[in-house]
Every structure is written in C-alpha cells, then in structure tokens.
C-alpha cells in the first residue's frame, strides 16, 4: 500500500523545470518564425480592409438605389446613406433606419471620396491610400471601387 502512495505522489508531481524550459524554448522559436511574417504585413492588411469597406459602402449604395431609383449625388455624398438627404434630388423612399450606421473612414483614418456619376461608372468610392494624396504606388496607391479585383 505504501508503494502505491509513493508512486501516486510521483505521478502527480507536475512538470520538471527542464520540461518547462523546453516548452518555453519551443514557443520562442515559433514566435521568432511566425511574428515577423504577421507583423511585416500591416500595410497589406490595411489595403485589404479598405477594399472591404469600399465593397460594403457599394452594397449600401445599391440598396439606396433600389429604394430611390438613383444613387446619391456627389453633393449629397455618402452621408445620404446615414441621414436622409435634404438637398435635391430628394429620395422618394429613403429607409428610416438608414443604409449604414456610420460612414467609415479608411484604414489610414481618412474619409472615403465619393463621386456620382464618375467618369467610369455610375459612382466611384475612393481611398487615397496611405499617403492621403492622389496617385502613388504600393500602399500609397489609390483604391477605387471602379477597379477592385
């Protein structure tokens, strides 16, 4: 019986210091391999977020058009998706709940630009990218609803 109790104590003793150190080293190696890949791509994540926002706002614009037979004008802007426009042309069947809860800002904390009609489509939603100016390359490149992939 005494042998059984001693063996039971050994089984419940827990982890040794060496086992804990091995786990810490393994976690450190994994973090060293994975973290640079995740942290090194915040700009790509922001571009993807801007594209997603533009698609969401575009969907809200389509709902607005279905209810009111036209898109908001450039002067009415994206605000027409949150609050009923008071300038002409007044919407004929504006949804009292609105089409968006709020107008999003792009991932660089700038307002999206809205043109209706635009040169290439019935409307265009634009993020000016990381630099907040027209044009640019890479993350500074403008993101437009007209040329979303």
NUBA-61168 format. One line per 3 residues: number of its first residue (from 0); their letters; for each residue x, y negated, z of C-alpha. Coordinates in Angstrom, 1 decimal. Example, Ala and Ser with C-alpha at 12.3 -4.5 7.8 and 13.67 -1.06 7.14 Angstrom:
2
0> AS> 12.3/4.5/7.8; 13.7/1.1/7.1
# end
This chain:
149
0> XXX> 0.0/0.0/0.0; 2.9/-2.4/0.8; 4.5/-1.7/-2.5
3> XXX> 1.2/-2.7/-4.3; 1.0/-6.0/-2.4; 4.6/-6.9/-3.3
6> XXX> 4.0/-6.1/-6.9; 0.9/-8.2/-6.9; 2.8/-11.2/-5.5
9> XXX> 5.4/-10.9/-8.2; 2.7/-10.8/-10.9; 1.0/-14.0/-9.6
12> XXX> 4.3/-15.8/-9.0; 3.8/-18.0/-12.2; 6.3/-19.3/-14.7
15> XXX> 10.0/-19.5/-14.1; 12.0/-22.6/-14.7; 13.6/-21.1/-17.7
18> XXX> 10.2/-20.3/-19.3; 9.0/-23.9/-18.7; 12.3/-25.3/-20.2
21> XXX> 11.9/-23.1/-23.3; 8.3/-24.3/-23.9; 9.5/-28.0/-23.5
24> XXX> 12.3/-27.5/-26.0; 9.9/-25.9/-28.5; 7.4/-28.7/-28.1
27> XXX> 10.2/-31.2/-28.5; 11.4/-29.6/-31.8; 7.8/-29.5/-33.1
30> XXX> 7.3/-33.2/-32.2; 10.6/-34.1/-33.9; 9.4/-32.4/-37.1
33> XXX> 5.8/-33.5/-37.2; 5.7/-37.0/-35.7; 7.9/-38.7/-38.4
36> XXX> 5.6/-37.3/-41.1; 2.5/-38.6/-39.4; 3.9/-42.0/-38.3
39> XXX> 5.6/-42.6/-41.6; 2.3/-42.9/-43.4; 0.2/-45.6/-41.8
42> XXX> 0.1/-47.7/-45.0; -1.3/-44.7/-46.9; -3.9/-44.3/-44.2
45> XXX> -4.9/-47.9/-44.4; -5.3/-47.7/-48.2; -7.5/-44.6/-47.8
48> XXX> -9.6/-46.4/-45.2; -10.0/-49.5/-47.5; -11.2/-47.2/-50.3
51> XXX> -13.7/-45.5/-47.9; -15.0/-48.9/-46.7; -15.4/-50.1/-50.3
54> XXX> -17.4/-46.9/-51.2; -19.6/-47.4/-48.1; -20.3/-51.0/-48.9
57> XXX> -21.0/-50.0/-52.5; -23.6/-47.4/-51.3; -25.3/-50.2/-49.2
60> XXX> -25.3/-52.4/-52.3; -27.0/-49.6/-54.3; -29.7/-49.3/-51.6
63> XXX> -30.2/-53.1/-51.7; -30.6/-53.0/-55.5; -33.1/-50.1/-55.3
66> XXX> -35.2/-52.1/-52.9; -34.8/-55.6/-54.5; -34.2/-54.7/-58.2
69> XXX> -30.9/-56.7/-58.2; -27.6/-57.0/-56.3; -27.0/-59.9/-54.0
72> XXX> -25.4/-62.8/-55.8; -21.8/-63.8/-55.2; -23.1/-66.8/-53.2
75> XXX> -25.3/-64.6/-51.0; -22.3/-62.3/-50.5; -22.1/-59.1/-48.5
78> XXX> -23.9/-61.0/-45.7; -27.1/-60.1/-47.6; -26.6/-56.5/-46.5
81> XXX> -26.7/-57.5/-42.8; -29.1/-60.5/-42.8; -31.9/-61.4/-45.2
84> XXX> -30.7/-64.0/-47.7; -32.3/-67.4/-47.6; -31.0/-68.6/-50.9
87> XXX> -32.3/-67.8/-54.4; -33.0/-65.3/-55.6; -34.8/-64.2/-52.5
90> XXX> -35.0/-60.4/-52.1; -38.5/-59.1/-52.8; -38.3/-56.1/-50.5
93> XXX> -35.4/-56.6/-48.0; -35.1/-53.8/-45.4; -35.8/-55.4/-42.0
96> XXX> -33.1/-53.1/-40.5; -30.6/-54.3/-43.0; -28.3/-52.2/-45.1
99> XXX> -25.2/-52.4/-42.9; -24.9/-53.1/-39.2; -22.0/-55.4/-39.8
102> XXX> -19.7/-56.4/-42.6; -16.4/-54.5/-42.3; -13.0/-56.1/-42.6
105> XXX> -10.3/-54.3/-44.5; -7.7/-52.3/-42.5; -5.4/-55.4/-42.6
108> XXX> -8.1/-57.4/-40.9; -9.0/-59.5/-44.0; -12.5/-60.0/-45.4
111> XXX> -13.5/-58.0/-48.5; -14.2/-60.2/-51.5; -17.5/-59.7/-53.4
114> XXX> -18.3/-60.7/-56.9; -21.6/-60.2/-58.6; -21.6/-59.9/-61.5
117> XXX> -17.9/-59.3/-62.1; -16.1/-59.2/-65.4; -16.0/-55.4/-65.5
120> XXX> -19.2/-54.3/-63.6; -22.5/-55.3/-62.0; -20.5/-56.1/-58.9
123> XXX> -17.0/-55.8/-57.5; -15.7/-55.3/-54.0; -12.0/-56.1/-53.5
126> XXX> -9.4/-55.8/-50.7; -6.3/-57.8/-51.4; -4.1/-55.2/-49.8
129> XXX> -1.5/-55.6/-47.0; -0.3/-59.0/-48.2; -3.7/-60.6/-48.4
132> XXX> -2.9/-62.1/-51.8; -3.9/-61.2/-55.3; -1.8/-58.8/-57.2
135> XXX> 1.1/-56.9/-55.6; 2.5/-53.4/-55.7; 2.2/-50.3/-53.4
138> XXX> 0.4/-51.3/-50.2; 0.2/-54.9/-51.3; -1.8/-53.9/-54.4
141> XXX> -5.4/-55.0/-54.7; -8.0/-52.3/-54.1; -11.2/-52.7/-56.2
144> XXX> -14.5/-50.9/-56.4; -14.1/-51.0/-60.2; -11.1/-48.8/-60.3
147> XX> -11.5/-46.5/-57.4; -10.2/-42.9/-58.1
# end
